[in-house]
Structure formats: structure tokens, C-alpha cells
Amino acid sequence: MEFLVRTENRLPPDTPDETRDQLRKAERERALQLREDGVLKRLWRVPGRNATVGLYEADDPAALHDALASLPMWKWMDVTVEALATHPQERT
């Protein structure tokens, strides 16, 4: 099942630079693992914002939730998820 996931990072502005750098590194490492596992298919930045749009694939919404909750920045993210269904024109 595919999902369009929009995230916005809400890390507090007073977060120390060292903590911010550690979180970014850990976030990147976890995202690379999700990519290797076939969960994270594509990822785009949203210009002008600390936000991303991602295409994820998971067995079900619960599995997607577990994958997203495993991200180090999870507790500071605003997340919206849209389940995607195959359009009839794509069924060839």
C-alpha cells in the first residue's frame, strides 16, 4: 500500500546546534535504512520550509505509523498521511 506523507519539522528554535546536528544525522541514517527496506520510495523537500513530501510503501497504516514513529525527529513532526489507490489509467 502506498502513502503520500507530508512532514513539517517543529524542532524548538532554542534547540542547541549540537543536538540539532545529532538529530539530523540520526534522521538521515534512519531514512536511508527505510529506503533500503523499501518503505521510503521517494522524498522531496518543500522549498522555503522545513518540510518534506515522501512516497512510502507499507503493508498497512499501522506499519507506516511504526516506520514514521521510528524517525528520530518524530516527536517534533507535524505529519499528514494520504493513502493512495491506483488510478484505473495506471492499470495496464
Phi, psi and omega in degrees: 000135181257148182223139170264121185240124176251129179233147174229127181279126180244033177303130183304139183297338180272010177296129180302145181304320181297317178295316179302315180296319179297318179295318178299317180297314180295323179297315179297316180299317180292320178298320178296322177294318178297325177294314178299326180281355179083010181276312179268113184268316181213153180214132179235147171274154173255111183303138177083000180222161174268066189219157177224161169234128183231150172255118182243155174229127180214160181297325182197173181302325180295320178293322176297314179304315180299319180295314180293321180292343179279352179287134182302332181270003187315310187291349178251013183257140163266128186232135169234141184232135173237121173288139182250139177244145180294130177286145180304328179292340180273352182267074179244000000 
